[in-house]
Amino acid sequence: MKLSVFSDEYYMQQALNEALIAEENDEVPVGAVIVCNDKIIARAHNQVEQLNDVTAHAEMLALTSAFNAMGAKYLDDCTLYVTLEPCVMCAGALAHAHVSRVVWACDDKKNGFSKHGNLLHPKAKIQSGILQDECLKVLKGFFERKRN
């Protein structure tokens, strides 16, 4: 299936591509992209193991890259696409960065921020479930292999 550029599905597929890179590096397969004015300004994937840094989540690394790309500390007109619901740490960083929209594929019942209420910027829009089945398959496969 060819996805239309500028669609949520297209950008989530780009985040999923990042997650697959994480998986290849034996990282939890989470990927993120940040989009501003229909252009991807940042791409990242989990690098917790590689960097030996518990804060090296895909969202955090994507934020740093986006700040550099924009030359600014606020991302008011940007959307983050991430394959798994952000954790509390990442949600806090997204709130401080003023990310205007957060889109994730899979809910994270264990570590997702939403079980604690809305921790994002008050004006941020939220959407979930984009390419959920595809992203969930990658995550479940990773953890099944780890258990065996």
C-alpha positions as CSV (number, residue, x, y, z in Angstrom):
1,M,0.0,0.0,0.0
2,K,1.4,3.4,-1.0
3,L,0.8,6.0,1.6
4,S,0.2,9.6,0.7
5,V,2.8,12.1,1.7
6,F,1.4,14.5,4.3
7,S,-0.9,11.9,5.8
8,D,-0.7,10.7,9.4
9,E,-0.2,7.2,8.1
10,Y,2.8,8.3,6.0
11,Y,4.5,10.0,8.9
12,M,3.7,7.1,11.3
13,Q,5.3,4.7,8.7
14,Q,8.4,6.9,8.9
15,A,8.4,6.5,12.7
16,L,7.9,2.8,12.3
17,N,10.9,2.7,10.0
18,E,12.9,4.3,12.8
19,A,11.5,1.6,15.2
20,L,12.8,-1.1,12.9
21,I,16.3,0.5,13.1
22,A,16.1,0.3,16.9
23,E,15.0,-3.3,16.7
24,E,18.0,-4.1,14.5
25,N,20.2,-2.6,17.3
26,D,18.5,-4.7,20.0
27,E,16.7,-1.7,21.4
28,V,13.0,-1.6,22.3
29,P,11.6,-0.8,18.9
30,V,10.2,2.7,19.3
31,G,10.6,5.3,16.6
32,A,9.7,8.9,16.3
33,V,9.6,11.7,13.7
34,I,8.8,15.4,14.2
35,V,7.0,17.2,11.3
36,C,6.7,20.9,10.8
37,N,5.0,22.5,7.8
38,D,4.6,19.1,6.1
39,K,8.4,18.4,6.4
40,I,10.1,15.9,8.6
41,I,12.6,17.9,10.7
42,A,13.7,15.1,13.0
43,R,14.0,11.3,13.1
44,A,15.0,9.2,16.0
45,H,14.7,5.8,17.6
46,N,15.4,4.4,21.1
47,Q,19.1,4.3,21.9
48,V,18.9,3.5,25.6
49,E,21.1,0.4,25.4
50,Q,23.5,1.9,22.9
51,L,24.1,5.1,24.8
52,N,23.7,3.5,28.3
53,D,21.2,6.3,29.0
54,V,17.7,5.8,30.3
55,T,16.6,9.1,28.9
56,A,17.6,8.2,25.3
57,H,14.0,7.5,24.2
58,A,13.1,8.1,20.6
59,E,11.0,11.2,21.6
60,M,13.7,12.8,23.6
61,L,16.3,12.3,20.8
62,A,13.8,13.6,18.2
63,L,13.1,16.7,20.3
64,T,16.8,17.5,20.5
65,S,17.2,17.1,16.8
66,A,14.2,19.2,16.1
67,F,15.4,22.0,18.3
68,N,18.6,22.1,16.4
69,A,16.8,22.0,13.0
70,M,14.5,24.8,14.0
71,G,17.1,26.8,15.9
72,A,14.5,27.2,18.7
73,K,13.4,25.7,22.0
74,Y,9.7,25.7,21.2
75,L,8.0,23.5,18.6
76,D,4.7,25.3,18.5
77,D,3.7,24.3,15.0
78,C,5.1,20.7,15.1
79,T,3.6,17.2,15.3
80,L,5.4,14.3,16.9
81,Y,4.6,10.9,15.5
82,V,5.7,8.0,17.7
83,T,5.1,4.3,17.6
84,L,4.3,3.9,21.3
85,E,2.5,6.3,23.7
86,P,5.1,8.5,25.4
87,C,6.1,7.9,29.0
88,V,5.8,10.6,31.7
89,M,9.3,11.8,31.1
90,C,8.8,12.3,27.4
91,A,5.3,13.8,27.9
92,G,6.9,16.4,30.2
93,A,9.5,17.3,27.6
94,L,6.9,17.5,24.9
95,A,4.9,19.9,27.1
96,H,7.8,22.1,27.8
97,A,8.7,22.1,24.1
98,H,5.1,23.2,23.2
99,V,4.7,20.5,20.7
100,S,1.2,21.3,19.2
101,R,0.2,17.7,18.3
102,V,1.2,14.2,19.5
103,V,0.2,11.2,17.5
104,W,1.0,7.6,18.6
105,A,0.3,4.2,17.3
106,C,0.0,2.0,20.4
107,D,-1.2,2.8,23.8
108,D,1.2,1.9,26.6
109,K,-1.0,0.7,29.5
110,K,2.0,0.1,31.7
111,N,4.2,3.2,31.2
112,G,2.2,5.6,29.1
113,F,1.6,9.1,30.4
114,S,-2.1,9.2,29.8
115,K,-2.9,7.0,32.8
116,H,-1.7,10.0,34.9
117,G,-3.9,12.5,33.0
118,N,-3.0,14.9,30.3
119,L,0.7,15.9,30.9
120,L,1.1,17.5,27.5
121,H,0.9,21.2,26.8
122,P,-2.7,22.3,27.4
123,K,-3.2,23.3,23.7
124,A,-1.7,20.1,22.3
125,K,-3.9,17.9,20.3
126,I,-3.7,14.1,20.7
127,Q,-4.4,11.3,18.4
128,S,-3.7,7.6,18.7
129,G,-4.2,4.3,16.8
130,I,-2.5,5.3,13.6
131,L,-0.8,2.1,12.2
132,Q,-1.5,0.5,15.5
133,D,-1.5,-3.1,14.3
134,E,1.8,-2.7,12.4
135,C,3.5,-1.1,15.3
136,L,2.1,-3.5,17.9
137,K,3.3,-6.5,15.8
138,V,6.9,-5.2,15.9
139,L,6.8,-4.5,19.7
140,K,5.2,-7.8,20.5
141,G,7.6,-9.7,18.3
142,F,10.6,-8.0,20.0
143,F,9.5,-8.9,23.5
144,E,8.5,-12.4,22.5
145,R,12.0,-13.0,21.2
146,K,13.5,-11.5,24.4
147,R,11.5,-13.9,26.6
148,N,12.7,-17.0,24.6
